[in-house]
Amino acid sequence: MPVWDDLVGQEKVSGQLEAAARDADALVTAVAASEPLPEASKMTHAWLFTGPPGSGRSTAARAFAAALQCVSPDRALGGVPGCGFCDGCHTSLVGTHADVEIVRTDLLSIGVKETRSLVRRAQLSPAVGRWQVIVLEDADRLTEGAGNVLLKAIEEPAPRTVWMLCAPSIEDVLPTIRSRCRLLTLRTPPVEAVADILIRRDGIPPDVARNAARATQGHIGRARRLATDARARERRAAVLRMPLRVEDVGGCLKAAQELIDSASEDAKQLAEEVDVKETEELKAALGAAQGGRMPRGTAGVMKELEDRQKRRRTRTQRDTLDLALIDLTGFYRDVLALQLGSRLAIANAEAEDTLERLARAGSPESTLRRIDAIAACREALDRNVAPLLAVEAMALALRAG
């Protein structure tokens, strides 16, 4: 299956990347044969992929990286690079290609130290592939200092190095960086397209796939998790019961605490799955003795890992809480649609009775105020306000709205 098939509902972006991959292939071929370089090329050394969460920014960057490393013989016959089955495509997609570095962070930010390491790598020539490719999936988490380090590398690129930055919007990237990148903007995929790929690629039953795609409004990753993880469905159902539990102050405070506890439990669950394995692997690499006794001089390394795991748990808790708030926003958006006399694209059809009850009990203006309260809570969390305080304030606003 060609690498472009994973770009759900992104026909325009796929076409632009296919054209660039074709020109990139012609450029490398001309250099290898000592032939004149093409006069015009759609290929460039720095790309910025933007789009709303779930649009497939990272998927598009990975597909492009695979196409740049494609070694299929069909290219010489006029085929589009990115066959999906050759060694270059396969290793790029699974993350084992020597010349494709996929950078994602499970922390709150990407600092100067990590960025300098990437810049040093970017100066190297490709080891086995056709290009040296660096995909930075969370470019919006670069600190200001890290962004300035990256800027110099993009201003003075190595001949066959390609940077691919991913961020929700151009405003999330330093102006000096985005001005030196070619911008590709992805859209939220249609619900039908998301359901189709869940059925076709993941083998999910059609009714489950359609319900998950509709509930997440085209967010591919969340739709897949909702369709395959019963716990995710339970947590979402609990979040959607919150609007019925904020009828008094006590109910508001209890609902807020339970929302925080749910996010904490999710972070703890994910940590238990990753941290133990990570810790044991590091201990083995450092030469731990039987019984877990560590060699001298390794305490600092273990402490660094523990600190990193703690930051990751904080990030996971915030991400889980933000997803809950997105679900809550979608719920009130459905209430607003019913109040305005529309039943098109209702995301939470399984809660239709509750939606209609709240729609009758309030006005469009009050629903909009509730949606604004949720947005204010998300902004407060971004500013590092204590999560419980932010959620309690939101819950009280939902009651007063």
Salt bridges, closest charged atoms under 4 A:
ASP6 OD1 - ARG201 NH1 2.84
GLU11 OE1 - ARG187 NH2 3.71
ASP25 OD1 - ARG75 NE 2.81
ASP25 OD1 - ARG130 NH2 2.61
GLU101 OE1 - ARG121 NH1 2.80
ASP106 OD1 - ARG308 NH2 3.53
ASP106 OD2 - ARG312 NH1 3.17
GLU137 OE2 - ARG62 NE 3.22
GLU137 OE1 - ARG104 NE 3.53
ASP138 OD1 - ARG141 NH1 3.29
GLU155 OE2 - ARG180 NH2 3.05
GLU156 OE2 - LYS152 NZ 3.56
ASP196 OD2 - ARG200 NE 3.46
ASP202 OD2 - ARG224 NE 3.04
ASP229 OD2 - ARG225 NE 3.74
ASP229 OD1 - ARG231 NE 3.68
GLU247 OE2 - ARG357 NH2 3.57
GLU258 OE1 - ARG245 NH1 2.58
ASP266 OD1 - ARG225 NH2 3.48
ASP266 OD1 - ARG235 NH2 3.22
ASP275 OD1 - ARG312 NH2 2.54
ASP275 OD2 - ARG313 NH1 2.70
GLU278 OE2 - ARG308 NH1 3.68
GLU278 OE1 - ARG312 NH2 2.87
ASP307 OD1 - LYS303 NZ 2.96
ASP319 OD1 - ARG141 NH2 3.98
ASP319 OD2 - ARG315 NE 2.60
ASP322 OD1 - ARG378 NE 2.72
ASP327 OD1 - ARG222 NH2 2.42
ASP327 OD1 - ARG236 NE 3.57
GLU350 OE2 - ARG236 NH1 3.08
GLU352 OE2 - ARG343 NH1 2.68
GLU356 OE2 - ARG343 NH2 2.57
